[in-house]
């Protein structure tokens, strides 16, 4: 007989935009008052300690891109140089190409972080714009200043149109044939050397499919993703990508970093919804970083079912730095060790999803910290404290989950009976 015990809840850990932790400028050897990368390693150790393989409830982890900070090449790749692209003077001041520091400090710190998780559970990592080898100016949208000057906050409207190229550094750490993923049975497909990948994991009595995509994917990526879905029909699916919904929960790119401007064959966030997410009923959740802060939206897909879309990005948080070293200067923030946890209870009569934020630095959930909204409420100044906290501490009823994935449940139960 199949086991009739209700499945136990399980969690997915979300790690967002870790570039500030590993930035070579934010380490003791560069004169910084602490090693920020150790905050990242503490986060990953917390996730590993709480993996199901170690007696906890975390079944899967996903990284949302911008793993490191600096490009390794000043200016465009050969393809875009031929089209007139050139180095951006503003970006060269803010984020100068730093090949030696990138490869000797930032990339090794990121690799070590994910090696900690790799010992404990299946996981995915997607590339963000910072992970590309190149960052340059779109020749049709040049920077609006002749020279880079002023504070970073004053430069945002002056940067012009930016573009990225190549992922050679990325594939050295996260490529499909690297030790992190090679021969892993749960790593079921990849495209472009792992810049796009698919994983399987189990939780709540179901098999889940996870898709990780590069930002603004082109048609070939969407075709590959569709082929993976077609090969795993009916499985509840989570899709991770660096860019999707923004701080206002809109599906649109940052104006200065719209990759479809120079490469029109790419698909915008809204295009991705229209062409891949909405038509495929098994895509349940999307996760993205890139934009600062957190937000969410719920829309019905082409089949009338809900798709839960979450922005998760804590990179601008720096309360820990203000406390430990108020004189220290950073480009943006550090992140304060925050991790998003999605906890699924699929054994309940009404399945539910609980969202929580946990800081490995403070060793506390958001709701445990009385000054949480005071520290971070600038991310949504229009919200009262309770509403702001609810973005990181709330419960969502998955009211159509059982009906939507009944076929998957039937297949699961049949597999259990055959196994016995």
N, C-alpha and C positions, 0 to 999 in steps of 0.2 A: 504493500500500500504506500502511496505517496504520503509524505509527512504533511499533516494538516496544521502544524504549528504556524501561526501567523509570522510572516517574515519580520525581522527586526529592522528598525530604521538604520539608514546608512548615510554617509556624508560624502560630498565632493568638495575638495579644497581648491580654492581659486587664488592664484598668485599673480599679481598684476604689476607690470611696469617697474621692474627691479633696477633700472639703470642707475638711480641715485645711490643705491647701496654699494654698487661695485665701481662707480666712477673713481678713477685713479686719483682724482683730486681730494676725495673724501676718505683718505686712509692716512694712518699715522706716518708712513714713510714720505708722504707729501706735506707733512706739517699739520695735518688735520688733527683735532683733539681726540679722535677715536677712529677705530676701524669700522666704518659703516658696513662693510661686507659681513662682519660677524653678526650683525642684526639679521641679515638675510639667512645666514647659516642657522641661526637660532630658530627662525621661522620654519625652515625645512626640517630641522630636527624635531620640532613640535609636531609637524605633520607626520613624519615617519613614526614617532613614538605612539601616535594615535591612529595608526593604520590598522585595518582589520587583521593584518598578518601579525600585529603585535598586541592584539586584544582590544583595540579601539574600534571606531566605526567608520573611519575614512577609507573609502573604496577606490577613489580615483583622485588625481590632482591634475589641474590644467594651468599652464602659464600663458598669459595673454599678450606676450610680446614686449618689445623694448627691454630686452634682457640686459644689454650693456648700453653705455652712453655714447661713445665716440665712433665716428666713421674712421676707416683706415686710409682712405684715399681722398685727397682734396680735388674736387671737381668731378665731372661726369665720367661714365664709362664710355667706351669707344663709340658705341651705337648712338648715344645721345649727343656726344661731342660733335659728331658729323652733322647733327641737326641744329647745331649752334648753341648747345648748352654750355654753361661756364660756371666756375666756382662762384659762390655767393659770398661777398665780403662780410656781410652781417653774420652769417653762419660760421665763417672762418674765425670770427672773433669769439662767438659764443661757444661753438663746438668745433674747435680746430681738429683736423685729421690728426690722429695720434696712434699710428700703427704699432709702435713699440709698447706704449702703455696699454693699449687695447689688448694686445696678444700676450703680454707678460703679467698684467694685473687684472683687467676686467674680464676677459674671456675665461681664464683659469678660475676666477672666483665664481662665475656663473656655473661652470662645469662642476665644480665641487658641490655647489648647492644642489644641483639636480642629481648628482650621484647619491646624495643622502636619501632623496625620495625614491630613486630607482631601486634601492635595496628593499623597499617596502611595499610598492604598489604599482599598478599601471599608471601611466601619465602621458600628457601631451604638452608640447610647447610650440607656440606659433611665432613667426617673426613679426616684429614691428618695424616702424620706419627707422629707428635708431640702430637696428640690427643689420641694416644694409651697409655694404662697403662704402658707398658713395652718398653724398648729399650735395645737391647743387641747385642752381637757378634755372628755372624755365625761361628760355630766351624771350618768350612772348610776354613774360610778366616779370621784368627785372626788379631788383630792389629799389626802393624809393629814396635811398640815400646814397650819396657818392662814397661815404666812408662809414664804417661801423663806429658808433659812438653812443654814449648814454647807457643807462641801465637796461637790463634785459626787458623789464616790463614796458619800457618806452619804445622798444624796437619791434614789438609784435606787428604793428600796422605798417612797418617799414621793410619787412623781410622780402616781400614780393612772393612769387610763386616758386615753390620748392619741388624737387623730385628726387627719387632714390634709384639706386641701381646695384644689381648683383648681390648675391648672398654667399660669397665664397667663405667668409668668416663664419657665417651661420652654419654651413654644412660641415665645417670642421668640428663643431660642438654637437649639433643636433641633427646631422644628416642621417638618413635612413640606414647607412652602413657603419655608423659609429657605435662604440660599445654601449651607449645608452639605450639603443634600440635594436641593434642587430640580434637576430635569433630570439627575440621576445615573442612568445606565442600570441600575446594580446595586441601586438602591433601588426595590423592585418593588411595595410595598404599604404602606399605613399606615392607622391608625384613631385617631380622636380627635386629629387635628392632629399626629400623629407620636408621641404618648405610647406608642403601640404601632406597631411597624414591622417590615418584612421586607426582607432583603437576600439577594443571591446573590453567591457568589464561587467561584473555582476553586482546586483544590489536589489534588495527588497523582493527577491524571488524572480527578478527579470534580468535578461541580458540587455545591456545598453550599448549603443553605438555612439562613439564620439568622433566628430570630424574637426580637424584643425586646419584652417585655411590662411593663406597669405592675404594681406590687406588689399582691397580693391582687386579681387581676382579677375583674371581674364576668362574668356569663354572656355579655354582648354581646361582650366581649373574647375570651372562649374561642371563641365562634362565629366571630368574625373570624379568629382564629388557625387554626381548623379549615378555614376556607375557603381560606386561603393554602396550607396543607398539601395540601388536595385539588387545588389548582391546580398543585402542584409534586410530584406523587406520586413516591415512591421515592428522593428525594434525601436523603442523609445530612443530618441537621438538628441544629443547635445552638440551644439556647434560653437566652437571658439574661434574668434578672429580678433585681430588687434583693434580694428575700427568698425563700429556699427552704429549704435545710438550714442548721441552726445549728451552733454550736461542737461540739456533741455528735453532729453528723450526723443530727439529728432533723428531720423536716419539720414545723416548727411556728413560730408567731410569737413574738416577744418579748411577754411578758405585758402590759407597759405600752403596747404599740403593736400590738394585735390589731385590724386595721381591720375585721374581720368583726363585731366587737362592736356597733358603732354602725350599720354598713351591712351587714346580714346577707345582702344580695344578692351581696356579694363572696365570693370563693372563697379558702379558706385554702391554705397550701402543700400539705397533704395532699389537699385537694379538687382542686388543680391537677394533682397526680399522677394521681389517680383518673379525672379527667374529660378530660384532654388528653394527658398524657405517656404514661401506661401504655397507652392504647388505640392510640396512633399509633406503629407499629413503626419509622418512620424517624427518630424523635427519639432521637439517639445520646447527646447530652451536655447537661447543664444547668450553668449558671454563675450564681452569685449572690454578693453581698457582704453588707452590712448587719451581720452578726454579726462580732465581732472575731476575727481569726485565720484559720486555714485548716483544712479538713478535707475528707473525701470519703466517699462511699458508692457502692456498686454494687448495683443491684437488677435483677431480671428484670421485663420488662414483660408485658403480657397475652399477648404472642406468644412468650414464653420467651427473649427476647433481652435483653442487658445494656444498662442505661442508666447512664452514668457521671455522677455528680452531684458538683460541686465548689463548696465555699465558698472564696472568695478575698477576703480583706480585710486589708490591711496598715496601716490607718489609725492604729492605736495605737502604732506603732513610732516611737521617738524617740531612738535611740542617737546619731544625727547631731546632734541638738539638745543632748544631754547633753555631747557632746564639744565642740561649737562654742560653746555658751552655756548652761552648766549652771544658771545663775540664771534663765533664761527660763521662764515659765509658759505652758502651753497647756491648752486644755480637755481634750484627749485625747492626741494625739500629732501627728506630721506624716505619717509614712509611709516616710521614709528612701529614697524613690525606687524602691521595689520594684514590679516588673512580673511577672506570671505569663505564662510562655510555654508553650503547648501545641504540641508538635512532632509532626506525624503522619508516619509512614513507611508509606505504603500500597502501596509497590512491593515490599515484602518478602514472602516466602512466608507469613509470619505478620505481618500488619499490627500496628503498635505505636504507642503514644502515649507520648511522653516529657514529663514535667512538670518544669519548671525555674523558678526564681525568679531574676531579674536585677535588681540595683540600679543605676540610672543615677547615683546619688550615689556609691556605692562603686566603680562600674565593675567589678562582680564578680558572679558567680553565688553563690548561697547556699553551695554546697559549696567555694567558694574562700576563705571567711572562717572562720578557725579558731574564732572566738568567736561564731559565728552562734547556736548553741543557748543560750549564756550570755546573749546580748543579748535574745533573743526567746522563750526557752523558757517564760517565764511564761504564754504563750498556752495551753500544754498542760503544766502542771506535773506531770501524772501520767506523762508520757512521758520515757524516757531520751533523751539527746541524739541518738543515731543514728535513733531512731524519729521524733523531731520533725523532723530534717532531711529524712527520707524523705517527709514531707508536701509538701515543695517540691523534691524531687530524687528522682524515681522513674520507672520505666518500666512501662507497663501494656500487656499483650497484648490487642489487639482481635481475639480469637480467632474471633468470629463475623462479622467485618466483610464478608469477601468473599461469604459465603453470603447474608448479609442484604441486601447491596446489589448482588447480581449483575445484577438488572434494570437498575439505574442504570448499571452498567459496560457492559452490552450496548448500551444506548442511547448511551452516550458513544462506544463504538467505532464504532457505526453512523454517528454524526454525523461522526466523523473520516473515514470512508470516503466519505461523501457529499461532504464538503468537498473531498476530493481528486479 
